[in-house]
Amino acid sequence: MFSWLGSDDRRRKDPEVFQTVSEGLKKLYKTKLLPLEEHYRFHEFHSPALEDADFDNKPMVLLVGQYSTGKTTFISYFSSHWKMETRINLRKKKKKSSIKPQFGGDHFKYMYLLEQDFPGMRIGPEPTTDSFIAVMHGQVEGIIPGNALVVDPKKPFRKLNAFGNAFLNRFVCAQLPNAVLESISVIDTPGILSGEKQRISRGYDFAAVLEWFAERVDRIILLFDAHKLDISDEFSEVIKALKNHEDKMRVVLNKADQIETQQLMRVYGALMWSLGKIVNTPEVIRVYIGSFWSHPLLIPDNRKLFEAEEQDLFRDIQSLPRNAALRKLNDLIKRARLAKVHAYIISSLKKEMPSVFGKDNKKKELVNNLAEIYGRIEREHQISPGDFPNLKRMQDQLQAQDFSKFQPLKSKLLEVVDDMLAHDIAQLMVLVRQEETQRPVQMVKGGAFEGTLHGPFGHGYGEGAGEGIDDAEWVVARDKPMYDEIFYTLSPVDGKITGANAKKEMVRSKLPNSVLGKIWKLADIDKDGMLDDEEFALANHLIKVKLEGHELPNELPAHLLPPSKRKVAE
């Protein structure tokens, strides 16, 4: 009999066998964790039940910040100023040559992460983005309203219907065919209010909505304007709502090219001091400093710093698809630990309630003494204090609950979850590593990422190295002599200059690396990592084109190739 029991025990603890990580996560959640959540009403207190789309969706990036810090610009890199005459010319659909915005006058539009504007976007110094916009990949460009979005089982937003029409009327999905969005999705949020504007009611629980997204996204980016570091009451409330998700948080100090180096040091210190008062973690949150748009740097003194910071940020975002399965696994573990603690709390409250008389008084007493109940559970079950839900919030939620409907402790449900954490999760970890080795490395491609992958403006490019890149316009014969004079001052060898020497000249334009990287890509036609006189002239012409407000082509038209390069391109 002992042998039989031992065999049964081993059989119960044998981990499940899954073909993919996604399949495993869905099955473990539905069969082992969801029954515990439902039994102890976890979804009423913490988070709605997960659905298949939550496990299948692409990695998501959540952008949070006060208004006019550059959230929407960060996504689309769309300039905030267009003069009326430019708009009129665009409406009349005149030829490209008739629209000539000049640098310093009309600003030009150019996109950052997507390098493309998306439906529904608005940009300005005032609070323009008043909606949550999920920017996702789609074959046809368009907008899906919130009420239609939350009934789509293929989208991971169905549970947002709990926030009601006040929120759903301020929630849309912008779909467009974009290479970046094939790998990730981006959530643009309303600008956080400050001053008198904080008193305006949004009509829904803004912090709760952000917390809902924070549980499901892969990266949370907090954007700050280098000129206004004050953290408003609403912003402070939002950051506190993101507690327990600090591992996903990154900070971007935007518009840093508009202040001198010495002042930038003070601004950085002030930002870290302000964050330290709100984000209670021993680790310092990673802060990226730069100017995330395509305009020339106003003060180029810190260009090398901005280059390094931009590359680090791109690397961080590009790694999201590769680490998506591990992130979902980690989130499931965190959810399981919280669900276990919640079960202990609810069952303890149920146990303390009288059978017949004095229920209301006892309920008040238990709610007031919830901290003591936390402590007892912590000692009895050896649970870390960090696994417990926020005390004040839990007390507020318990006020509206009927304790007589709570369930007593059911050990079998907890044992199943313990078994999942001890055995099945370990099996999935092995599968995660196997999938990583069997599949090619997943990286975010397209948009601004294309201009920072290779060449002298890309990641890890040494001073003596020279790798090439992709698109551009042909330079007419009358332009070339002017650029030849510069070319022969850059020490050409065998008729070509290195990427490092070309970079020294190209950065004089003050254009950011994301733009210069694309220009290099266009100009290095033979992809040898060096530029001859024609390619160098082409690169300089593209710089001029960009500074005049025109956009670069995505593909180099054949008729724009220098005549000597047409055979190479073919």
C-alpha positions as a Python dict, from the first residue, in 0.01 Angstrom:
ca = {
    (1, 'M'): (0, 0, 0),
    (2, 'F'): (286, 235, 77),
    (3, 'S'): (427, 164, -266),
    (4, 'W'): (95, 251, -429),
    (5, 'L'): (70, 578, -242),
    (6, 'G'): (425, 666, -333),
    (7, 'S'): (353, 594, -699),
    (8, 'D'): (38, 805, -692),
    (9, 'D'): (224, 1087, -526),
    (10, 'R'): (496, 1077, -789),
    (11, 'R'): (233, 1064, -1062),
    (12, 'R'): (59, 1370, -921),
    (13, 'K'): (383, 1566, -920),
    (14, 'D'): (495, 1467, -1268),
    (15, 'P'): (503, 1792, -1468),
    (16, 'E'): (274, 1844, -1764),
    (17, 'V'): (420, 1797, -2109),
    (18, 'F'): (365, 2088, -2350),
    (19, 'Q'): (461, 2153, -2710),
    (20, 'T'): (499, 2532, -2679),
    (21, 'V'): (539, 2781, -2394),
    (22, 'S'): (219, 2963, -2493),
    (23, 'E'): (20, 2641, -2488),
    (24, 'G'): (167, 2549, -2151),
    (25, 'L'): (88, 2885, -1993),
    (26, 'K'): (-273, 2874, -2110),
    (27, 'K'): (-330, 2518, -1988),
    (28, 'L'): (-164, 2570, -1651),
    (29, 'Y'): (-364, 2885, -1590),
    (30, 'K'): (-700, 2734, -1683),
    (31, 'T'): (-658, 2400, -1506),
    (32, 'K'): (-454, 2490, -1198),
    (33, 'L'): (-464, 2860, -1112),
    (34, 'L'): (-804, 2975, -1239),
    (35, 'P'): (-1003, 2738, -1007),
    (36, 'L'): (-827, 2892, -705),
    (37, 'E'): (-896, 3245, -829),
    (38, 'E'): (-1264, 3175, -887),
    (39, 'H'): (-1314, 2998, -553),
    (40, 'Y'): (-1182, 3295, -355),
    (41, 'R'): (-1318, 3573, -582),
    (42, 'F'): (-971, 3690, -678),
    (43, 'H'): (-1103, 3874, -984),
    (44, 'E'): (-1323, 4105, -775),
    (45, 'F'): (-1024, 4220, -570),
    (46, 'H'): (-723, 4220, -800),
    (47, 'S'): (-733, 4142, -1170),
    (48, 'P'): (-985, 3997, -1419),
    (49, 'A'): (-935, 3642, -1542),
    (50, 'L'): (-678, 3597, -1818),
    (51, 'E'): (-782, 3489, -2167),
    (52, 'D'): (-602, 3317, -2455),
    (53, 'A'): (-523, 3652, -2616),
    (54, 'D'): (-328, 3755, -2305),
    (55, 'F'): (-86, 3468, -2370),
    (56, 'D'): (-77, 3496, -2751),
    (57, 'N'): (-44, 3872, -2806),
    (58, 'K'): (276, 4046, -2917),
    (59, 'P'): (492, 4225, -2659),
    (60, 'M'): (346, 4563, -2562),
    (61, 'V'): (515, 4888, -2460),
    (62, 'L'): (320, 5130, -2237),
    (63, 'L'): (412, 5499, -2257),
    (64, 'V'): (326, 5713, -1953),
    (65, 'G'): (404, 6076, -1880),
    (66, 'Q'): (270, 6425, -1819),
    (67, 'Y'): (130, 6611, -2116),
    (68, 'S'): (378, 6753, -2369),
    (69, 'T'): (664, 6524, -2264),
    (70, 'G'): (679, 6363, -2609),
    (71, 'K'): (489, 6034, -2568),
    (72, 'T'): (308, 6045, -2902),
    (73, 'T'): (613, 6195, -3071),
    (74, 'F'): (821, 5911, -2928),
    (75, 'I'): (595, 5665, -3107),
    (76, 'S'): (555, 5846, -3434),
    (77, 'Y'): (828, 6113, -3427),
    (78, 'F'): (575, 6361, -3565),
    (79, 'S'): (668, 6728, -3533),
    (80, 'S'): (434, 6949, -3335),
    (81, 'H'): (437, 7252, -3565),
    (82, 'W'): (310, 7295, -3920),
    (83, 'K'): (253, 7636, -4068),
    (84, 'M'): (-82, 7703, -4227),
    (85, 'E'): (59, 7749, -4576),
    (86, 'T'): (217, 7403, -4562),
    (87, 'R'): (-118, 7253, -4466),
    (88, 'I'): (-288, 7436, -4750),
    (89, 'N'): (-31, 7305, -4998),
    (90, 'L'): (-83, 6951, -4868),
    (91, 'R'): (-458, 6981, -4901),
    (92, 'K'): (-425, 7105, -5258),
    (93, 'K'): (-201, 6804, -5327),
    (94, 'K'): (49, 7013, -5516),
    (95, 'K'): (369, 6863, -5648),
    (96, 'K'): (638, 6788, -5394),
    (97, 'S'): (852, 7071, -5526),
    (98, 'S'): (582, 7321, -5431),
    (99, 'I'): (609, 7233, -5062),
    (100, 'K'): (940, 7356, -4931),
    (101, 'P'): (937, 7396, -4556),
    (102, 'Q'): (1266, 7545, -4444),
    (103, 'F'): (1457, 7437, -4139),
    (104, 'G'): (1401, 7696, -3871),
    (105, 'G'): (1072, 7799, -4031),
    (106, 'D'): (821, 7528, -4108),
    (107, 'H'): (909, 7212, -3921),
    (108, 'F'): (886, 6886, -4106),
    (109, 'K'): (719, 6568, -4000),
    (110, 'Y'): (937, 6267, -3942),
    (111, 'M'): (863, 5954, -3745),
    (112, 'Y'): (1064, 5806, -3460),
    (113, 'L'): (990, 5447, -3357),
    (114, 'L'): (740, 5383, -3637),
    (115, 'E'): (863, 5654, -3873),
    (116, 'Q'): (499, 5687, -3966),
    (117, 'D'): (206, 5876, -3819),
    (118, 'F'): (-79, 5663, -3693),
    (119, 'P'): (-458, 5713, -3705),
    (120, 'G'): (-599, 5922, -3422),
    (121, 'M'): (-273, 6085, -3317),
    (122, 'R'): (-265, 6449, -3207),
    (123, 'I'): (40, 6646, -3093),
    (124, 'G'): (77, 6982, -2927),
    (125, 'P'): (205, 7162, -2616),
    (126, 'E'): (-142, 7139, -2458),
    (127, 'P'): (-297, 6808, -2337),
    (128, 'T'): (-382, 6671, -2682),
    (129, 'T'): (-389, 6295, -2633),
    (130, 'D'): (-705, 6247, -2427),
    (131, 'S'): (-745, 5878, -2512),
    (132, 'F'): (-569, 5549, -2465),
    (133, 'I'): (-451, 5446, -2812),
    (134, 'A'): (-333, 5090, -2876),
    (135, 'V'): (-111, 5114, -3184),
    (136, 'M'): (-106, 4768, -3342),
    (137, 'H'): (-26, 4598, -3670),
    (138, 'G'): (-299, 4561, -3931),
    (139, 'Q'): (-312, 4506, -4305),
    (140, 'V'): (-546, 4805, -4349),
    (141, 'E'): (-496, 5140, -4177),
    (142, 'G'): (-786, 5243, -3955),
    (143, 'I'): (-932, 5290, -3608),
    (144, 'I'): (-1134, 5044, -3398),
    (145, 'P'): (-1346, 5216, -3126),
    (146, 'G'): (-1320, 5093, -2768),
    (147, 'N'): (-1664, 4933, -2743),
    (148, 'A'): (-1596, 4723, -3054),
    (149, 'L'): (-1243, 4648, -2941),
    (150, 'V'): (-1341, 4485, -2611),
    (151, 'V'): (-1562, 4226, -2782),
    (152, 'D'): (-1284, 4107, -3015),
    (153, 'P'): (-1152, 3775, -2877),
    (154, 'K'): (-831, 3811, -3079),
    (155, 'K'): (-734, 4129, -2893),
    (156, 'P'): (-614, 4120, -2531),
    (157, 'F'): (-852, 4397, -2419),
    (158, 'R'): (-1184, 4221, -2347),
    (159, 'K'): (-1164, 4266, -1970),
    (160, 'L'): (-1136, 4644, -2005),
    (161, 'N'): (-1514, 4657, -2042),
    (162, 'A'): (-1524, 4657, -1660),
    (163, 'F'): (-1419, 5025, -1665),
    (164, 'G'): (-1742, 5126, -1841),
    (165, 'N'): (-1834, 5360, -2124),
    (166, 'A'): (-1655, 5659, -1972),
    (167, 'F'): (-1329, 5477, -2041),
    (168, 'L'): (-1427, 5290, -2357),
    (169, 'N'): (-1522, 5620, -2524),
    (170, 'R'): (-1160, 5722, -2461),
    (171, 'F'): (-1003, 5401, -2588),
    (172, 'V'): (-924, 5315, -2950),
    (173, 'C'): (-698, 5082, -3145),
    (174, 'A'): (-502, 5235, -3432),
    (175, 'Q'): (-408, 4970, -3686),
    (176, 'L'): (-157, 5020, -3967),
    (177, 'P'): (86, 4814, -4173),
    (178, 'N'): (423, 4891, -4018),
    (179, 'A'): (731, 4670, -3981),
    (180, 'V'): (789, 4770, -3617),
    (181, 'L'): (434, 4668, -3525),
    (182, 'E'): (489, 4319, -3663),
    (183, 'S'): (699, 4256, -3351),
    (184, 'I'): (555, 4484, -3081),
    (185, 'S'): (247, 4691, -3000),
    (186, 'V'): (255, 5033, -2832),
    (187, 'I'): (2, 5184, -2591),
    (188, 'D'): (-13, 5565, -2596),
    (189, 'T'): (-180, 5714, -2288),
    (190, 'P'): (-344, 6049, -2206),
    (191, 'G'): (-107, 6312, -2073),
    (192, 'I'): (-102, 6314, -1693),
    (193, 'L'): (-243, 6640, -1562),
    (194, 'S'): (-85, 6889, -1325),
    (195, 'G'): (-187, 7204, -1141),
    (196, 'E'): (-551, 7307, -1175),
    (197, 'K'): (-606, 7053, -1450),
    (198, 'Q'): (-575, 6773, -1190),
    (199, 'R'): (-917, 6867, -1056),
    (200, 'I'): (-1084, 6771, -1384),
    (201, 'S'): (-1262, 6439, -1350),
    (202, 'R'): (-1179, 6184, -1620),
    (203, 'G'): (-1495, 5988, -1548),
    (204, 'Y'): (-1304, 5662, -1489),
    (205, 'D'): (-1027, 5537, -1260),
    (206, 'F'): (-721, 5645, -1456),
    (207, 'A'): (-468, 5484, -1220),
    (208, 'A'): (-662, 5155, -1219),
    (209, 'V'): (-661, 5142, -1600),
    (210, 'L'): (-285, 5200, -1607),
    (211, 'E'): (-240, 4927, -1346),
    (212, 'W'): (-443, 4689, -1567),
    (213, 'F'): (-213, 4760, -1860),
    (214, 'A'): (98, 4739, -1642),
    (215, 'E'): (15, 4380, -1550),
    (216, 'R'): (4, 4281, -1918),
    (217, 'V'): (272, 4486, -2094),
    (218, 'D'): (639, 4397, -2135),
    (219, 'R'): (785, 4743, -2087),
    (220, 'I'): (663, 5061, -1912),
    (221, 'I'): (835, 5380, -2026),
    (222, 'L'): (793, 5692, -1811),
    (223, 'L'): (871, 6005, -2012),
    (224, 'F'): (989, 6330, -1855),
    (225, 'D'): (1051, 6667, -2015),
    (226, 'A'): (1392, 6805, -1916),
    (227, 'H'): (1225, 7145, -1860),
    (228, 'K'): (950, 7031, -1623),
    (229, 'L'): (1045, 6764, -1374),
    (230, 'D'): (771, 6835, -1123),
    (231, 'I'): (577, 6519, -1042),
    (232, 'S'): (212, 6615, -1001),
    (233, 'D'): (-26, 6449, -757),
    (234, 'E'): (-185, 6250, -1039),
    (235, 'F'): (155, 6140, -1171),
    (236, 'S'): (260, 6034, -821),
    (237, 'E'): (-61, 5832, -786),
    (238, 'V'): (4, 5668, -1123),
    (239, 'I'): (361, 5568, -1035),
    (240, 'K'): (241, 5419, -707),
    (241, 'A'): (-24, 5223, -901),
    (242, 'L'): (259, 5068, -1101),
    (243, 'K'): (408, 4921, -782),
    (244, 'N'): (520, 4559, -820),
    (245, 'H'): (603, 4625, -1185),
    (246, 'E'): (929, 4815, -1130),
    (247, 'D'): (1116, 4545, -1324),
    (248, 'K'): (932, 4656, -1637),
    (249, 'M'): (984, 5030, -1583),
    (250, 'R'): (1230, 5250, -1772),
    (251, 'V'): (1258, 5629, -1766),
    (252, 'V'): (1325, 5856, -2065),
    (253, 'L'): (1448, 6212, -2001),
    (254, 'N'): (1340, 6373, -2326),
    (255, 'K'): (1435, 6707, -2489),
    (256, 'A'): (1775, 6694, -2320),
    (257, 'D'): (1943, 6863, -2620),
    (258, 'Q'): (1785, 7193, -2518),
    (259, 'I'): (1997, 7243, -2206),
    (260, 'E'): (2368, 7282, -2142),
    (261, 'T'): (2582, 6999, -2002),
    (262, 'Q'): (2617, 7145, -1653),
    (263, 'Q'): (2244, 7210, -1627),
    (264, 'L'): (2172, 6860, -1760),
    (265, 'M'): (2366, 6711, -1470),
    (266, 'R'): (2149, 6906, -1224),
    (267, 'V'): (1831, 6805, -1407),
    (268, 'Y'): (1930, 6438, -1398),
    (269, 'G'): (2002, 6459, -1025),
    (270, 'A'): (1670, 6630, -958),
    (271, 'L'): (1485, 6363, -1156),
    (272, 'M'): (1650, 6078, -963),
    (273, 'W'): (1572, 6252, -633),
    (274, 'S'): (1204, 6295, -727),
    (275, 'L'): (1172, 5934, -842),
    (276, 'G'): (1344, 5807, -529),
    (277, 'K'): (1065, 5953, -313),
    (278, 'I'): (796, 5762, -504),
    (279, 'V'): (952, 5442, -636),
    (280, 'N'): (1047, 5247, -327),
    (281, 'T'): (1303, 5004, -464),
    (282, 'P'): (1668, 4954, -371),
    (283, 'E'): (1760, 4941, -739),
    (284, 'V'): (1792, 5259, -944),
    (285, 'I'): (1551, 5270, -1238),
    (286, 'R'): (1734, 5292, -1571),
    (287, 'V'): (1712, 5644, -1714),
    (288, 'Y'): (1778, 5713, -2084),
    (289, 'I'): (1878, 6069, -2172),
    (290, 'G'): (1828, 6213, -2519),
    (291, 'S'): (1615, 6399, -2769),
    (292, 'F'): (1380, 6155, -2932),
    (293, 'W'): (1275, 6326, -3253),
    (294, 'S'): (1437, 6395, -3589),
    (295, 'H'): (1514, 6766, -3556),
    (296, 'P'): (1881, 6868, -3539),
    (297, 'L'): (2016, 6884, -3186),
    (298, 'L'): (1989, 7239, -3051),
    (299, 'I'): (2296, 7193, -2829),
    (300, 'P'): (2512, 6915, -2977),
    (301, 'D'): (2770, 6907, -2695),
    (302, 'N'): (2629, 6582, -2553),
    (303, 'R'): (2586, 6406, -2884),
    (304, 'K'): (2798, 6103, -2788),
    (305, 'L'): (2597, 6059, -2468),
    (306, 'F'): (2268, 6078, -2660),
    (307, 'E'): (2400, 5826, -2916),
    (308, 'A'): (2491, 5574, -2647),
    (309, 'E'): (2162, 5625, -2463),
    (310, 'E'): (1956, 5585, -2781),
    (311, 'Q'): (2136, 5265, -2871),
    (312, 'D'): (2083, 5122, -2522),
    (313, 'L'): (1713, 5206, -2536),
    (314, 'F'): (1676, 5050, -2881),
    (315, 'R'): (1852, 4736, -2764),
    (316, 'D'): (1616, 4716, -2468),
    (317, 'I'): (1305, 4747, -2687),
    (318, 'Q'): (1443, 4516, -2955),
    (319, 'S'): (1493, 4240, -2698),
    (320, 'L'): (1125, 4234, -2599),
    (321, 'P'): (1008, 3971, -2854),
    (322, 'R'): (1294, 3742, -2755),
    (323, 'N'): (1204, 3769, -2386),
    (324, 'A'): (825, 3775, -2424),
    (325, 'A'): (766, 3412, -2322),
    (326, 'L'): (985, 3451, -2014),
    (327, 'R'): (801, 3769, -1915),
    (328, 'K'): (460, 3596, -1941),
    (329, 'L'): (592, 3307, -1736),
    (330, 'N'): (721, 3549, -1472),
    (331, 'D'): (387, 3732, -1460),
    (332, 'L'): (200, 3403, -1415),
    (333, 'I'): (425, 3316, -1120),
    (334, 'K'): (362, 3656, -960),
    (335, 'R'): (-12, 3614, -1014),
    (336, 'A'): (-7, 3265, -859),
    (337, 'R'): (176, 3389, -548),
    (338, 'L'): (-76, 3672, -506),
    (339, 'A'): (-369, 3433, -557),
    (340, 'K'): (-235, 3204, -283),
    (341, 'V'): (-200, 3493, -37),
    (342, 'H'): (-549, 3614, -130),
    (343, 'A'): (-690, 3267, -57),
    (344, 'Y'): (-530, 3269, 289),
    (345, 'I'): (-670, 3615, 364),
    (346, 'I'): (-1026, 3534, 255),
    (347, 'S'): (-1033, 3200, 434),
    (348, 'S'): (-897, 3362, 754),
    (349, 'L'): (-1170, 3625, 746),
    (350, 'K'): (-1432, 3354, 690),
    (351, 'K'): (-1298, 3156, 984),
    (352, 'E'): (-1322, 3455, 1220),
    (353, 'M'): (-1682, 3542, 1132),
    (354, 'P'): (-1959, 3441, 1382),
    (355, 'S'): (-2230, 3202, 1265),
    (356, 'V'): (-2535, 3407, 1355),
    (357, 'F'): (-2512, 3728, 1560),
    (358, 'G'): (-2277, 4027, 1552),
    (359, 'K'): (-2160, 3987, 1193),
    (360, 'D'): (-2146, 4359, 1113),
    (361, 'N'): (-1943, 4450, 1420),
    (362, 'K'): (-1707, 4158, 1364),
    (363, 'K'): (-1659, 4259, 1000),
    (364, 'K'): (-1556, 4612, 1103),
    (365, 'E'): (-1319, 4470, 1362),
    (366, 'L'): (-1156, 4235, 1110),
    (367, 'V'): (-1113, 4507, 850),
    (368, 'N'): (-954, 4740, 1105),
    (369, 'N'): (-722, 4463, 1225),
    (370, 'L'): (-629, 4342, 879),
    (371, 'A'): (-261, 4424, 940),
    (372, 'E'): (-258, 4177, 1229),
    (373, 'I'): (-419, 3912, 1006),
    (374, 'Y'): (-148, 3976, 745),
    (375, 'G'): (117, 3922, 1010),
    (376, 'R'): (-38, 3598, 1134),
    (377, 'I'): (-66, 3456, 782),
    (378, 'E'): (292, 3558, 713),
    (379, 'R'): (418, 3368, 1017),
    (380, 'E'): (199, 3059, 978),
    (381, 'H'): (266, 3001, 609),
    (382, 'Q'): (618, 3153, 576),
    (383, 'I'): (505, 3406, 315),
    (384, 'S'): (716, 3706, 217),
    (385, 'P'): (564, 4044, 315),
    (386, 'G'): (613, 4158, -45),
    (387, 'D'): (357, 3904, -166),
    (388, 'F'): (69, 4066, 23),
    (389, 'P'): (-169, 4311, -151),
    (390, 'N'): (-172, 4676, -50),
    (391, 'L'): (-324, 4697, 298),
    (392, 'K'): (-524, 5019, 256),
    (393, 'R'): (-663, 4915, -79),
    (394, 'M'): (-762, 4571, 52),
    (395, 'Q'): (-940, 4730, 349),
    (396, 'D'): (-1136, 4959, 115),
    (397, 'Q'): (-1239, 4667, -104),
    (398, 'L'): (-1346, 4452, 193),
    (399, 'Q'): (-1587, 4721, 313),
    (400, 'A'): (-1828, 4638, 31),
    (401, 'Q'): (-1800, 4258, 60),
    (402, 'D'): (-2033, 4011, 227),
    (403, 'F'): (-1800, 3800, 442),
    (404, 'S'): (-2063, 3527, 479),
    (405, 'K'): (-2012, 3441, 111),
    (406, 'F'): (-1639, 3387, 154),
    (407, 'Q'): (-1508, 3031, 130),
    (408, 'P'): (-1309, 2844, 397),
    (409, 'L'): (-960, 2717, 326),
    (410, 'K'): (-955, 2440, 68),
    (411, 'S'): (-611, 2282, 87),
    (412, 'K'): (-648, 2083, -234),
    (413, 'L'): (-674, 2397, -449),
    (414, 'L'): (-361, 2541, -287),
    (415, 'E'): (-172, 2215, -331),
    (416, 'V'): (-246, 2217, -703),
    (417, 'V'): (-101, 2569, -735),
    (418, 'D'): (202, 2472, -523),
    (419, 'D'): (256, 2172, -749),
    (420, 'M'): (234, 2398, -1052),
    (421, 'L'): (496, 2636, -912),
    (422, 'A'): (728, 2355, -799),
    (423, 'H'): (714, 2127, -1104),
    (424, 'D'): (523, 2255, -1409),
    (425, 'I'): (687, 2597, -1412),
    (426, 'A'): (1030, 2433, -1404),
    (427, 'Q'): (932, 2229, -1710),
    (428, 'L'): (819, 2544, -1891),
    (429, 'M'): (1148, 2714, -1809),
    (430, 'V'): (1330, 2436, -1993),
    (431, 'L'): (1092, 2479, -2287),
    (432, 'V'): (1156, 2855, -2294),
    (433, 'R'): (1530, 2791, -2335),
    (434, 'Q'): (1465, 2530, -2604),
    (435, 'E'): (1247, 2770, -2803),
    (436, 'E'): (1512, 3041, -2775),
    (437, 'T'): (1781, 2811, -2918),
    (438, 'Q'): (1564, 2653, -3189),
    (439, 'R'): (1422, 2978, -3328),
    (440, 'P'): (1622, 3259, -3487),
    (441, 'V'): (1681, 3556, -3261),
    (442, 'Q'): (1371, 3776, -3265),
    (443, 'M'): (1439, 4145, -3297),
    (444, 'V'): (1220, 4448, -3360),
    (445, 'K'): (1284, 4568, -3715),
    (446, 'G'): (1169, 4855, -3932),
    (447, 'G'): (1108, 5222, -3851),
    (448, 'A'): (1377, 5397, -3651),
    (449, 'F'): (1537, 5062, -3564),
    (450, 'E'): (1661, 5021, -3922),
    (451, 'G'): (1877, 5331, -3893),
    (452, 'T'): (2054, 5208, -3582),
    (453, 'L'): (2137, 4847, -3663),
    (454, 'H'): (2446, 4889, -3883),
    (455, 'G'): (2702, 5135, -4010),
    (456, 'P'): (2885, 5414, -3826),
    (457, 'F'): (2558, 5526, -3664),
    (458, 'G'): (2463, 5180, -3535),
    (459, 'H'): (2517, 4968, -3224),
    (460, 'G'): (2870, 4881, -3125),
    (461, 'Y'): (3036, 5056, -3418),
    (462, 'G'): (3404, 5113, -3347),
    (463, 'E'): (3598, 5415, -3463),
    (464, 'G'): (3795, 5217, -3721),
    (465, 'A'): (3511, 4998, -3841),
    (466, 'G'): (3297, 5054, -4148),
    (467, 'E'): (2968, 4881, -4210),
    (468, 'G'): (2705, 4999, -4451),
    (469, 'I'): (2329, 5065, -4463),
    (470, 'D'): (2032, 5124, -4740),
    (471, 'D'): (1807, 5417, -4926),
    (472, 'A'): (1843, 5771, -5103),
    (473, 'E'): (1817, 6026, -5393),
    (474, 'W'): (2065, 6086, -5680),
    (475, 'V'): (2268, 6402, -5662),
    (476, 'V'): (2264, 6612, -5978),
    (477, 'A'): (2593, 6693, -6143),
    (478, 'R'): (2593, 7057, -6039),
    (479, 'D'): (2582, 6960, -5666),
    (480, 'K'): (2874, 6720, -5674),
    (481, 'P'): (3176, 6957, -5705),
    (482, 'M'): (3081, 7125, -5377),
    (483, 'Y'): (3078, 6790, -5195),
    (484, 'D'): (3396, 6670, -5369),
    (485, 'E'): (3591, 6950, -5201),
    (486, 'I'): (3489, 6813, -4860),
    (487, 'F'): (3542, 6452, -4968),
    (488, 'Y'): (3911, 6498, -5049),
    (489, 'T'): (3978, 6654, -4707),
    (490, 'L'): (3867, 6330, -4536),
    (491, 'S'): (4172, 6121, -4631),
    (492, 'P'): (4023, 5888, -4893),
    (493, 'V'): (4214, 5565, -4958),
    (494, 'D'): (4177, 5404, -5301),
    (495, 'G'): (3900, 5653, -5374),
    (496, 'K'): (3694, 5578, -5062),
    (497, 'I'): (3656, 5714, -4707),
    (498, 'T'): (3588, 5501, -4400),
    (499, 'G'): (3263, 5509, -4210),
    (500, 'A'): (3436, 5673, -3915),
    (501, 'N'): (3565, 5963, -4129),
    (502, 'A'): (3229, 6001, -4301),
    (503, 'K'): (3055, 6013, -3965),
    (504, 'K'): (3276, 6300, -3844),
    (505, 'E'): (3151, 6509, -4133),
    (506, 'M'): (2787, 6396, -4132),
    (507, 'V'): (2731, 6474, -3763),
    (508, 'R'): (2798, 6841, -3839),
    (509, 'S'): (2438, 6850, -3959),
    (510, 'K'): (2329, 6794, -3595),
    (511, 'L'): (2072, 6543, -3716),
    (512, 'P'): (2016, 6255, -3471),
    (513, 'N'): (2167, 5914, -3534),
    (514, 'S'): (1835, 5756, -3626),
    (515, 'V'): (1818, 5990, -3928),
    (516, 'L'): (2187, 5978, -4021),
    (517, 'G'): (2178, 5600, -3997),
    (518, 'K'): (1904, 5587, -4260),
    (519, 'I'): (2093, 5832, -4477),
    (520, 'W'): (2401, 5611, -4458),
    (521, 'K'): (2183, 5317, -4550),
    (522, 'L'): (2065, 5500, -4859),
    (523, 'A'): (2408, 5625, -4960),
    (524, 'D'): (2623, 5312, -4915),
    (525, 'I'): (2485, 5154, -5231),
    (526, 'D'): (2744, 4876, -5270),
    (527, 'K'): (2723, 4791, -4896),
    (528, 'D'): (3099, 4786, -4846),
    (529, 'G'): (3093, 5004, -4534),
    (530, 'M'): (3277, 5290, -4709),
    (531, 'L'): (3177, 5582, -4931),
    (532, 'D'): (3326, 5684, -5263),
    (533, 'D'): (3287, 6038, -5398),
    (534, 'E'): (2944, 5970, -5552),
    (535, 'E'): (2808, 5800, -5241),
    (536, 'F'): (2944, 6077, -5020),
    (537, 'A'): (2778, 6341, -5240),
    (538, 'L'): (2457, 6141, -5223),
    (539, 'A'): (2474, 6131, -4842),
    (540, 'N'): (2528, 6506, -4817),
    (541, 'H'): (2244, 6575, -5056),
    (542, 'L'): (2012, 6362, -4841),
    (543, 'I'): (2117, 6560, -4535),
    (544, 'K'): (2026, 6878, -4719),
    (545, 'V'): (1694, 6727, -4828),
    (546, 'K'): (1611, 6633, -4469),
    (547, 'L'): (1703, 6975, -4332),
    (548, 'E'): (1478, 7135, -4593),
    (549, 'G'): (1186, 6939, -4459),
    (550, 'H'): (1142, 6656, -4709),
    (551, 'E'): (1117, 6290, -4617),
    (552, 'L'): (1358, 6019, -4724),
    (553, 'P'): (1230, 5745, -4956),
    (554, 'N'): (1188, 5400, -4811),
    (555, 'E'): (1338, 5241, -5121),
    (556, 'L'): (1593, 5396, -5355),
    (557, 'P'): (1431, 5446, -5698),
    (558, 'A'): (1645, 5317, -5983),
    (559, 'H'): (1656, 5652, -6162),
    (560, 'L'): (1806, 5817, -5852),
    (561, 'L'): (2110, 5589, -5847),
    (562, 'P'): (2440, 5738, -5964),
    (563, 'P'): (2503, 5604, -6314),
    (564, 'S'): (2817, 5414, -6205),
    (565, 'K'): (2619, 5234, -5933),
    (566, 'R'): (2327, 5107, -6135),
    (567, 'K'): (2499, 4781, -6226),
    (568, 'V'): (2595, 4725, -5860),
    (569, 'A'): (2233, 4771, -5751),
    (570, 'E'): (2108, 4536, -6021),
}
